């Protein structure tokens, strides 16, 4: 299985901040990297697919980059509704595997 | 609009089986895979497997192989997940989610989740 490692595990930020979360794959996954946001008691919500493609309906302050093994999710101008847990996931090869999650908290 | 609606919460005893349904609407059912993902309370996301409704082909996480089975009924756009020989560590919310080639098989629509509790 391909191990996915996110950093940091948690971070504190203020409204308006720029936030960056990184995800490293244990082997190359081309651009088959996806990002999800999850709020308490809710299903995950797809933000970014194929490393940098913004899912329909997702605000443009979210962006993704990277290829191979190293990827980044950036949130520009953090909004109150962005406080949540973020997961990366590789869909390059089965079994799909997720990172351990990054909790974004209010400073 | 696209919707995945799952069956309700279940409480089962160790060793029993559970069957969770996932009914799709708002799109052509056979055009997308359905993936299953589970999440224990306070924990991360764990991929369970996938089913291709068109062909019935399936793939399962190795740790659940032999205990989990996906089936589908295309006439009612529904996929089922059956998990047998339940253990306490199977207690989790189980999600179904749609995945398609356009998104590189990322899960773009999710069901509301089904809590499966395994308790004596």
Interface residues (C-beta under 8 A of the other chain):
Chain A: X1 X31 X32 X34 X36 X38 X43 X44 X45 X46 X49 X50 X53 X55 X87 X89 X91 X94 X95 X96 X97 X98 X99 X100 X101
Chain B: X35 X37 X44 X45 X46 X47 X49 X50 X59 X61 X62 X95 X97 X99 X103 X104 X105 X106 X107 X108 X110 X111 X112 X113
